[in-house]
């Protein structure tokens, strides 16, 4: 095997596969990246058996071949060659020689025959969507998924169609986020759950893509195919909670405030919160009063008032700081509405004028 490629193209493509390799436990071959050179194209492959990726790029090919090398060693080596414009890769005996104008290195090879095959989905449901829209859906909700894998359905992002919306949902049972993305056609499938731990890699690979991505999935896997990449992930076989049943039907107390004012108040209040990150919202529409209070016996206490449009019943209710703060990365409106259905009932947060996203947070017990 021997080929030449530009540094810029190689580094950009390699960065997509590098993060996937090395996550497969103790099996040495899973720490490798597979390089296949043929038809003037280099295909890089990496897998951790839960997630697999293939990325292609054009090369100047002299001799076809396949090798498997340590992803971390190759990545660290080429990343340090700042002044170089191109690399020549050549298999010499049992090493891969990587040469540039000012440097060269020889990397020991793995037995590439032991590299696991990356599965292809031959039959299943499919749809096409702009890659940036799919990424937006994932990013808008993934922080609400559970970090624990005890209940797989909670450590996943749940995706299902609803008319001309593609709906993304995640919950850890203490909070829930839902994001709706408009699609060009009515989609025909029931649902799919993507594991939380794979979402970051899916986002990283798709986020800079301007074109649409072809999505195909069956009961075991979901794949994403674009012009120069193929990505496949395991899916979760579980039943997502029937979350619509817990959504409040009516609001007994409502507050509309500027998003930045509320964020600033939360940040100040957190300084004085207790070991449970407890913050308390105190709303009195008749007195036109809305403030956030926190108290910590080791630090002190704080009260921060907010201006806003208030209506409904007076209410004092506590939440975990993080369970409120996280959702604002998904809200792009200048103002937010906070809707309460009484004590011990969940809070609904929305951007004013935005019907595509809502966030539910459960209150803390006293």
N, C-alpha and C positions, 0 to 999 in steps of 0.2 A: 504494500500500500504506500502510495506517495501522492501528496496533493499540496497545493498552496492556496491560502485564502487571506483576505485582509483582516487585520487585527480588529477593526471596528465591527465588522460583521460577525467574526468569531466570538468576541466578547459578549455582544448583544444576545446572540443565540445561546451561548453557553450559560449565561446567567439564568435562562429560563429552566434549564434542566438541572443545574447544580444544586438548587435547594431541595429537589426531590430525592436525589441520591443521598446515601448516608443515614437515612431515617428508617432503615429496615432491620434494626436490631444487630445481631452479631454476625450475620451471613456476610462474608467479605465481598462477594460479587455485587451486593446491593449498595456498596459504597463506590461502585465504579460507574463510569459513563461509557456507553457503547458508541463507537464511531464507525459508521459504515460509509465508505466512499465508493460511489459508482454513478455513471451517467451524468458526470459533471456536477454532482450534488453530494453534499455531506449530510448524513442524517445522524443526529445525536439522540441517544435514548437514555432514559433513567427511570427507575421504578423503585418503590418501596413495598411493592405487592398490594398496597392499598390505593396507590395513585401511580399512574404511568404517563410518561410524556415523550413525544418525538418532535424534534424541531429540525427543519431542513434549511440549508443555505447553499448558494452557488459557490463552486470552487474551481480552480484550475487543476484538473485531474491528470496525473501521469500514470498511476497504477491503481487499480481497484483493490479493495481489501477491507477487512473488519478487525478492529482491536477493541479491547476493554481496558481502561486505565483508571487509576484513582481519580475521582472527581475533585477532591480537595487539593491533591498535589498539582494536578493540571491547572486548576483554577488559580491557585496561589502563584504558580510559576508565570503564567501568561499575564496575570494582573500586574506583576511587578515590572513588566517590560514596557515602560511608559513611552519610550522614544521610537518604538518599532511601528512600522506601517503594515507589515504582513508577516505571516508565519509559513514555514514549510514543515509538513508532517510526513515522516517516513518511518515505516516499520523496518527495523534492522535486527535480524535475529529475534531475540525475545524482548526487545525494548521498542518504545516509540520515541524516535528522535524528533525533537521540536527545535527548529532553527529559525533565527531571525538575523538581521544585519549585524547585530552586536552581541548576540548571545545564543547559546544552544544548551539543551538539556536532554537527558535520556531517562525516560520513565519506564519502570518495570510494568509488565503487562499481566493482566488476569487472563484466565482461560475464557475467551469470549463465548465458547460453546455453552458455558454454564450460566450465561446471562438469561434471566427469565424472559419469556415472550410477553409482549405487551398485547393484551386482548383487544380484539376488534368486535364491535357489536354488529352482527349480521342482520338481525331482525329486531324491530322495536319501534316505539313511538319516536317521532322526530318533529322538529320545528326549527325555524331560523329566526334569529333576533339580533339586532345590533349588539356587538360585544359590550359596548359601554353601557347599554341599558341593562344587560344581564348583570354586569358588575355592580351597577347602581342598586339593583334589587338586593343582591347579596350583602353589600356593604351597609345598606340601610337597616338591616335586621340582625346580622350575625352576632353582634355584641350581646344580644339577649339570649343566645343559646347557652345551655349549661356546659360548664367545663368538665363535668363528670360524665363518664361513659356508663354509669350504672343503668340509666334509662336512655337507650340510644336515640329514641324519638326526641328527647329534650336536648341532646347534644348534636342536633342537626338543624339544617335550614329546610323548611317545608315549602314546596313549590307546587302550585296547582293553578289551573286556568279558571277564570270566571268571566264568561262572555269574551270581550276583547281585552281583558286584563290578564296579565300574568302576575299571580300573587305570591309574594315571598313572606314567610312568617317564621319567627323563632321565639322560643320561650324557655325559661329555666324554672318556671312555675311561680317566680316572684315578680317577674315582669314579662311583657310580651310586646313585640314590634311587628307591624304589618306594613308592607310596602306594595303598592300596585303600579305595575308598569304597563302602559298601553302597547298593544301589539297590533299589527296590520291585519290579522285575520283571526277568526275564532279557532282556538286550539282544541284538539281532540285527545285528551288523555286525562287520567284520574288524578294522579299526584306523584311526586318523587321527593325523597328526602336525601339531601347531600350531607355527609358527615362534617361536623364543625371543623375538625382538624384538617380537612382537605380544602376548605373554603379559601384560606389565605393564599394557597398556591394557585388555585383557580383564578382568583382575583389578580394576582401578580402576573400571570401569563396573559390574561385577557385585557387588562386595564389600558394598555397602550395601543390596542387594535381599533382601527377606525371602521373596518368593514364588519359585516354580519358574521356571526358564528353559527355553524350548523350543529344543533344539539340532537343527539340520539340517545335513547335510554331503553333499558328493559328492566326486569325485576332484580337484576344483580349489579348493573353498572350504568354509568352515564358518560357519554363522550362529547368532546367539543372539538370541532374541526374547522380550521381556517386555512389561509393560503399557504402558510409555512409551518403549521403545527398540528399536532393531534394530541389530545389530552383525554385520559380516561380515569374515572374515579369509581370506587365502590359506592353503592347506594345502601341506605338503611332500610331493612325490611321490618317495619314497625308501624304502629298506628299512632298518628299525631293526635294530641288532645283535641276534643271538639270545643275549640276555644270560643266560638261565637256564642255559646250558651252562657258564658260568664260576663259577656259585655254588658255594661249598664244600659238599661233601656231609656232612662230619663236622668237628667241632671238636677239635683236639688240645690247645688251651689256651683256657680261659674265665675271664673276670673279670666280676663284678657289683659295680658301685660306685654311689654316689649321684651323680646327674647333676650337681648343683651343685658337688660336690667335684671332679669330673673337669673341669668347665668352669673352675673357679678355678685348678686346676693347669695347665691349658692356657694360660690367660691369663698366668700368672706365667712359665711356660716360654718363651713366645713372646718375652719381653723379651731372652732370651739366645740365641735361635735364629740360625742363620747366614743367608746370603743366599738359601738355598734353602728357608727356613722349616722346616728339619729339626728334628723332635723325635723322641726315642727312647723307646719304652716297654720297660721291663725288668720281666718278670714271672717270679717264682719261687714257684710254689704250695707246694713243700715247705718253703720258708723263710718262707712267708706274707708275701712281700715284693712290692710293686708300686710302682714309681716312674717318673717321667718325667724325663728328663735332656736338657739342651740345652747347647751349647757354641758360643761365637763368639770367635775369636781377638782380635777388636777390642773386645769387650765384657766377656766373662767366661764363667762357666758356672753352671749351676743344676741342682739335683736336688730334686724335690718328691715326697714319698711319699704314697701313697693307701691308705686302708683299704678292704677289699673281700673278697668271697668268691671265692677262687681255686681252680682245679683244672686238672689236666692237666700238660703238659710245660713246663719252663722255656723262656722265649723272650725274645729281644732283637730288636726290630724298629723301623724308623724310618718316619715318615710326614711328609708336608707338613702343617704346622699347619692351614692353611685347609681342606684336604681332610678334616680331622677335625672342626674347629670348626663348619662351616656346618650340619651335619646336625641340630644340637641345637635349632634353631628348629622342627623338625618332630617333636620328641620331647617329649611332655607328661607322661610318667611320672616319678616321683621317682627311680627307679633305672634304670640302663642296663646291658645286657649287651654285652660285647665278646668276640666269638668268633673265634679264629684257627685256621687249618689248617696252621700251620707257617711257616717262613721263606720269604720271597718269595711268599707266598700272600695273597690279599685278606683284609681284616678286615671282619666283619659287625657292625654296631651296631644294636641294637634297644632300644626301651623295654620294661622288664620288665612283662609282662602285656598288652602291646599287639601284636597280630598284624597290624595294618593297615599297618605301616610298617617298612621296613628300609633300611639304608644300607650300601653297599659302598665301601671305600677301598683302593686299591692301595698297597702299600708302596713306599718309595724304595729305589733300588739303593744299595749302599754305594759 
